[in-house]
Amino acid sequence: MLHNPQTRASGRASAMARAHADVTSRQPLILGVALGAILTVAITAGTASAAVAAEAGDAHVVTVATLASDAPDTTASAGTTGVTIRTEAVDTLRDAQAAVRDAQAATLEVAVARLPLDPNGTTAVDTSELLSDLDGLAGTRPASTVQLMLGTKAVAVQTEQTVAETAELRKALEVAKQKKAAADAAAKKAAEARKKAAAAAAALARSNTPEGAKATARAMMSSRYGWGGDQFSCLSSLWTKESGWNYKAYNPNGGATGIPQSLPGSKMASAGSDWRTNAATQISWGLDYIKRAYGTPCSAWGHSQAVNWY
């Protein structure tokens, strides 16, 4: 979770206490100069404005400090090999400046994305403490070794915290992006399903009209039974008489149902569970019935003409 200002302030106080204990526990090598001698530090104004700040704050210009070439090259402690106070201070300043730029860039990324972040909705990394410490260290004039080391340590601690919070903010942004991608994919899938269902409903509505039912019957009888135009003519006459090719047709005198006037209508369930609402299902059952009972539609039509039923 990103730290709030109170937590950051508490962390900063703890960092300064640790820094002071760390520095005062060292045994400086002064190369003939007594403990507490002045380390001359020349700070030159640097380049580099920070990255564009996010919507939550203004861009802050951080100076890049370099030590003068003639400043004492004093080692930080007896246990430090090849690392001088000067080198440590300059490296720390540069690392801090990079951390500030990266934090502001991450904050800008969140602002541009405009996505809700978990867990607490924090949308920016607070770099105010680090910038304050940076200004203090970058503005150091001739100062004691201890002062420079304390400032360097404090900046290093704040830099580490800022880097961690920046990583956490980017992680939260990535999670938000993944959630949005999943939501978008689900919405797209749902839209496609609705479109498909609408197309199926439209197709069903067309096939359920008398003309649509006739077209379905013509195609089905040809593909399944090899019956041609002459047989369709008989079928058309037969079912026009029975139902007018209306899939909702119902004869209250006995309960004959649908286009083929199945008696009872539930017989058509053998062709499909949608027999009440789908003309194609009724036609499929009706053609099968004609094939089994009469052989061809014309035979069924002849029987109907003779006895007034089939």
N, C-alpha and C positions, 0 to 999 in steps of 0.2 A: 504494500500500500504506500502511496506517495506521502511524504511527511508533511504535516501542517507546520505553520510558522512556529508555534510553540515548541513542537518536537525538535525542529531544526535549531532553535535557539538553545534548547537544553543540550542538544548534541554538540553545538558549538562550544558551550561552556565546558563540557566534558573533554572536548578535543583540546582546548587550550590548557586545561589542567594536565592532561596527559603529555602535551607538548612540553610544558614547563618541567614536569618531572623527568621527561626523557632528556631534555637539554641539560638540566642541572646535574644529572647523574653522569654526564660525560666528563672526560678528562681531556680538555683541549691541549693540543700541541701548539705552542705559541712561537716556536723557533726563536727563543730568547726573549720574547715579550711577555710580561707578566699577565696573569689571568685578568680578564676584563679590559684588555687593551682595545683600542678602537680599530675596527675593521672599516677602512674607508670604502664606501660604496658609491659609485657614480651611476645614477639612473638616467638613462636617456629615453626620451619619449619615443615610443615605437609606432609601428604601423597599425595595421589590422583592426579594423572595426569588427565587432562581433557579427555573427550571421544575423540576417533579418529577424527581428523579434517576431514572436507570434502575436495574434490579435490581443492577447492579454497584457502585453507590456511593450515598452519602447526598446529600440536597439540601444545597447550600452557599449560605449567605446572603451576597450580595455587596453592599457598601455603594455607594451612588451619591454620588459626590463633587461638590460644587458649591463654587466659590470665592466668598468673601465679596464683596459688591458694592464694598467699598472696597479690594480687593486691587489692587496695581499692574497696569495694563493694558499690560504691556511686550510689544513685538513680539519674535518669536523670533529673527529675523535681519534683516540689511539687505535681503535679497532677498524677504522675506515681506511680502505686502500684505494687510492686513485680517485677518490671523490672529495672534492673541496666544497667548502661552504658556498663559494661563488657558483660552482657548477650545479650544486643541488638547488640553489635558489632560482637560477635561470631555468633549469629543467622543470622545476615545479611551476613556475609562472607560465611556461609554454603549455604544460599539460592542463593547467587550470583554464587557460584561454581556450584551448581546444574543447574542453568539457563544457564551457559556457556556450560556445558556438553550436555544439552538438545538441545541447539541451534546448536552445532556442529553435534549432531546426526541427527537433522532435515536436516541440510545442506547435510550431507552424504546421507540421504534417497533420497533427490532430485537428487544428482549426480548419484546415482545408478539407479534411475528410468529413467533418460534421457528423460524427457517429457518437452515440452514447457509449461511454466507457464504464467498465466494471472495475473495481467493486463500488467505488464511491463517486464516480463522475468527475474526478480530477482531470483537468485537461491541459495542465501546464506544469513545468518543472520550475520551482522557485529557486532562482540563482542569486537572490539578493545578498545572502550571507557570503557566498563565495565571491561575488563582485566586491563586496565591502572589504573582505580580507585581501583580495587582489589589489585593490587600490592602496591599501595600507602597505602591503609589501612592495608594490611597484613604486610607491612614493617614498620609500626609505632613503633618507640622506645619510651622511656619515653616522653610523650606528655601531653599537657593540655587537660582538659576535653572538652573544646570547639573544639579543633582540632580533637579529636577522634569522637565527635558527628557529626561534619561537614563531615568527611570522611565516617562515617557510613550512614548518610543521602544521600550523593551523590551516594554511591554504591546501596542503596535501590532503588533510583529513576532509575538508569541505569538498575538494575535487572528487575524492573517492565516493562521497555520499551523492554528489550530483551525478556522477557517472552511473551509479546504481539506480537512482531515481529515473534517469533518462532511459535506461534499459527497461525499467518497469513500465514506464509510460508507453514505450514502443511495443512492448509485449501486450499491454492492454489494447492498444490500437490494432494490433494484428488479430487479437481475439475478436474485436468488434468487426473487423473486416470479414473474418471467417463467418461470423454469425450473419452478417448482411448477405454474404454470398450464398449461404445456406437458405436464408429466407427468400432471396431472389430466385434461387433454383426451385424452391417449393412453390413459389407464386407462379413461376413459368410453367411448371408441371401442372398445376391446378388450372391455369388458363388453357393449356393445351387439352386437358381433359374436358373442360367445359366446351371448348370448340369442337372436339370430337363428338361429344354427346349431342351438341346442337346440330351437327351435321347428320348424325344418325337419326335424330328426331325429325329433321327435315326430310331425310330420305324415306323414313317410315310414313310420314304424312303424305308424301307424293305417291308411295306405293299403295297406300290405303284408299286412294281415290278410285272410283270405278275404272277410269282409264289406266291408272297405274296398276291396278289389280289385273286388268286384262293383259297388259304388257308383261307382267310377272308370270302369268299363267302361260302365255305363248312361249316365253323363253324356257320355262320349267318343263313343259310338256315335250318340247323339242329335244332338250338336252337329256332328259331322263327316259323318255319312252319312244323318241323318234317320230312323234306325231307331227304332221304338217298342217298346212293351212286349212284343208278340208275338215280335219278333226277339230281344229280350233273354232271353226265356224259352228260346228255342232255344240261344242262346249260353251261358246258365247251365248247361243240360243238357250241352252239348258239353264245356265246360271243367271241369265237375265230373267227368265221365268221364275226361278226359285227365289232370288234375293235382289235382283237388280245390281248384282256385284257390290252390294253394301256389306262390309264386314261386320256392321252392327245389327244386321237384320235379325229379327227374332219373331217366331210365329207363336203367339200365345196359345194357339190351339194345338198343344202337344209339346211345344218347346224347341222346335227345330231352330238351329242357330247358325249365323254366319253366312258367308258366300255360298258354301255347298249345302247349307241347311242340314248340318249334322244333327242327328237325333239319338241321344241328347248331345248338347254341345260339348260336353266334357270328353267325348270320344276324341276330339281333336287334340287333346293334351298329349296323345302319343306322338304328335308331330312337333310339339313344342309347348313349353309352359306359358308362352305369350299368346296362346290361341285366341284369347278374348280381344286382343288389341292389335294383332298383326295379320293383315290380309294374306301375306306370303305363307304364314304358318297354316292358315285355313286352306289355302289353295293346295299346299303340299299334301295335306291330309285328304282333300277332296279328289285330287288326281289319283292318289294311291287307292282310294275307295273305288273309283270308277274302274281302274285297272283290274282290281281284284273281283269286282262284282259283275262288270259288263265287258271288259276287255278293251273297249275304246269309248271315247266321248260320243261318237255317233250312235253306238249301240245303246248307250245310256239315254241319249236324246230320243231315240226311237221308242224305248220303253216308256219314257215320260209322256210322249205324245199318245201312246196307246192307253195307259192307265192313270195318267196325271200324277205320277210320282216316280221316283227312281231310287 
